[in-house]
Amino acid sequence: MNRFIKLAALAFSLPALVSGSALALDYPTRTVRVVVPYPAGGTTDIMARLVANYLSEKLGQTFMIENKPGGGTNIGTQEVINAAPDGYTLLIPSPANAINATLYNKLPFDFIRDTVPVAGIARVPNVMEVNPDVPAKTVQEFIDYAKKNPGKLNMASSGNGSSIHLSGELFKAMTGVDMVHVPYKGSAPAITDLAAGQVQVMFDNLPSSMGFLKAGKLRPLGVTTMEPVPALPGVPPVANTVPGFEASSWFGFSAPKGTPSEIVEKLNKEISAAVVDPKLKARIEDLGGIPFPISAAGFGKFIQAETDKWRPVVIKSGATVD
């Protein structure tokens, strides 16, 4: 009888095993939507398109980018969460997804609970940059100058609660400097005013500021990763002066909860191969990024750690959204 029960159980499990393997083998059989919860042209959008183009060529089906901005990434995120968990709707998550868990009092979803991590794309340092008229050439000189002028320096950001804003808030908390936060509707107008001297400092995503830095319109003081960045030779990590300071942006792929593990594993394998492909890797590095191949489980742990990291910073900053 026991032998019969075991054989029966095996017989029932075989279709599931076969169908799961076949699902991964055949996937994708049609167009895959990749939702970017930001407008076209930004760092998140550029990174997503690089990998989507690679996947389209490698897997023989179109990975189509759809820009769904609004609500601090919440609109695009919720659309993916509500989609069928079949691998044909994917999200490009970023620090906003970790920050929003605390920034918003009432969200109609729990990002970690309602999505599954798929793969990493890249980590992108922010750069602590100042208007050239600011008399500080190093991070320490800036700290000293700010402490001599409490409340007189304006710190720009791309918006309340953005990773750029909270990078600056983390710096304020760790150094004790007093700066006035000036939120903008995106990085572009903030950088324009920074170059014009309307504000004095910003912790911007490196790709957005690279042109201004190369043109000498802004002065870099430090990068927010623990290691130097090849795209900015000679610019040290802020952590060299403020031990433990780290605030890089990151991008990856997530899917709706319930997406078959076989599809997640296949996507992770292909995306991880994409970001270390020599041509794509060079493009990511040209943009100031660092390729971020990581297992799906590892990416999940990373997102949890980021959510935990930014929670006290959001609370201490008093950041609010409309």
CORTAZI-V435219 format. One record per residue. N is the residue number from 1. NEAR is the number of other ideal C-beta (glycine too) atoms within 12 Angstrom. Layout:
N|NEAR  N|NEAR
//
This chain:
1|7  2|8  3|9  4|10  5|11  6|12  7|13  8|13  9|13  10|14  11|14  12|13  13|14  14|15  15|13  16|17  17|15  18|15  19|16  20|21  21|19  22|18  23|25  24|26  25|17  26|20  27|32  28|30  29|18  30|17  31|21  32|38  33|32  34|47  35|41  36|42  37|39  38|44  39|24  40|17  41|20  42|34  43|43  44|47  45|31  46|34  47|46  48|44  49|32  50|38  51|47  52|37  53|23  54|29  55|40  56|22  57|18  58|22  59|30  60|16  61|22  62|21  63|37  64|23  65|34  66|31  67|26  68|30  69|27  70|18  71|25  72|35  73|44  74|32  75|27  76|41  77|42  78|29  79|29  80|40  81|35  82|21  83|29  84|19  85|24  86|23  87|41  88|29  89|36  90|50  91|48  92|49  93|49  94|43  95|48  96|48  97|47  98|39  99|44  100|41  101|35  102|30  103|37  104|27  105|13  106|11  107|26  108|17  109|28  110|20  111|39  112|28  113|17  114|27  115|41  116|35  117|40  118|46  119|44  120|42  121|50  122|44  123|40  124|44  125|47  126|48  127|46  128|54  129|47  130|40  131|32  132|23  133|19  134|31  135|19  136|30  137|19  138|24  139|36  140|21  141|20  142|37  143|30  144|19  145|26  146|33  147|20  148|16  149|21  150|15  151|16  152|18  153|34  154|29  155|42  156|44  157|41  158|42  159|32  160|29  161|38  162|45  163|48  164|51  165|43  166|43  167|47  168|49  169|36  170|36  171|41  172|36  173|25  174|25  175|28  176|14  177|32  178|22  179|36  180|21  181|35  182|26  183|32  184|28  185|20  186|25  187|40  188|26  189|23  190|39  191|36  192|25  193|30  194|41  195|29  196|19  197|19  198|20  199|34  200|38  201|50  202|50  203|49  204|50  205|51  206|46  207|37  208|42  209|42  210|32  211|21  212|30  213|34  214|19  215|13  216|13  217|23  218|39  219|33  220|43  221|40  222|43  223|44  224|49  225|36  226|22  227|20  228|23  229|35  230|21  231|30  232|31  233|13  234|16  235|33  236|28  237|30  238|41  239|26  240|23  241|25  242|30  243|13  244|18  245|34  246|33  247|45  248|39  249|49  250|44  251|51  252|47  253|52  254|48  255|44  256|34  257|26  258|20  259|36  260|29  261|24  262|25  263|38  264|36  265|28  266|33  267|42  268|37  269|24  270|36  271|46  272|32  273|22  274|39  275|38  276|26  277|23  278|14  279|16  280|33  281|26  282|17  283|26  284|38  285|29  286|23  287|36  288|39  289|38  290|34  291|33  292|34  293|29  294|29  295|22  296|32  297|19  298|20  299|36  300|31  301|17  302|30  303|40  304|23  305|19  306|37  307|28  308|18  309|27  310|36  311|21  312|18  313|33  314|34  315|19  316|16  317|30  318|18  319|34  320|18  321|24  322|12
//
